[in-house]
Amino acid sequence: MPLSLAQLRRNYTLYGLRDDCSQDNPLVLFGQWLDQARKTEVPPAEANSMALATVDSHGHAHCRILLLKGFGADGFFFFGNYQSAKGQELADNPHAAMTFFWPGVERQVRIEGPVVKAAAELSDDYFDARPAASQLGSWASPQSQPLAHRNELEARLREVTERFAGRQPPRPDYWGGFCLQPRRIEFWQGRPDRLHDRLDYRQQGGEWQRTRLAP
Ligand SMILES: Cc1cc2nc3c(=O)[nH]c(=O)nc-3n(C[C@H](O)[C@H](O)[C@H](O)COP(=O)(O)O)c2cc1C
């Protein structure tokens, strides 16, 4: 094995995650960490970007970067094309895992749970608030489908631009929000000498139970 990667090593020294200072509600802790990551991450990093893993009907895993667009008591919201590969995978197997990595604060958060489609009104509100070019892009792009050439996409964009000239495009019914309803949220704080802190919150009977895990 070439050693150049194996020799890369960073010691994590910035923060700790103490039991007595931690929140009973992981959503509160997530909000605090996201706020801090937004202040710390250096552009072009986006603190709300995360890896979303899904599993298809053959049991094969797929993972891609998405942007988190909101979170709260209902769950964690992201948006995309319901007919995309991820949309199909979530229709077949409505469970997912999302992972945030915030190197500026030496932190990772892992969130797992079932996924449902967001309410149509919420998807409408989000779509209406998007820039016009992004709205047209949602109409033009058959996300995850093969394209013969980029020209095909550009021709589709010209066609929808003409179709919606002078008016705001409505939300396509194949595009909208997904809501991951968290059943497990794990906070990982890098610590010196690989003795990291891990706090694992699991929902049991409507309550969050917190456990410290070995790194
Ligand atoms: C920084 C970044 C942000 C992204 N945000 C989104 C997003 O919010 N929604 C989305 O559908 N795709 C987003 N993508 C593209 C996805 O990674 C992916 O290519 C797309 O959703 C198709 O994935 P699928 O074929 O597995 O459905 C983003 C990619 C990057 C690198």
The ligand as an ORCA input file, in Angstrom:
! r2SCAN-3c Opt
* xyz 0 1
  C     -22.950     20.575     -2.777
  C     -24.031     19.768     -3.460
  C     -25.347     20.024     -3.157
  C     -26.370     19.299     -3.773
  N     -27.671     19.523     -3.405
  C     -28.661     18.783     -3.954
  C     -30.011     18.920     -3.489
  O     -30.310     19.665     -2.556
  N     -30.966     18.168     -4.120
  C     -30.671     17.299     -5.118
  O     -31.598     16.647     -5.641
  N     -29.399     17.114     -5.546
  C     -28.391     17.836     -4.988
  N     -27.085     17.642     -5.385
  C     -26.826     16.647     -6.453
  C     -26.824     15.240     -5.845
  O     -25.568     14.981     -5.233
  C     -27.110     14.147     -6.901
  O     -26.206     14.266     -7.980
  C     -28.531     14.228     -7.439
  O     -29.473     14.442     -6.393
  C     -28.901     12.940     -8.161
  O     -28.747     11.858     -7.282
  P     -29.516     10.476     -7.522
  O     -29.232     10.090     -8.951
  O     -28.945      9.532     -6.530
  O     -30.990     10.749     -7.295
  C     -26.055     18.329     -4.759
  C     -24.704     18.061     -5.048
  C     -23.711     18.758     -4.391
  C     -22.270     18.416     -4.677
*
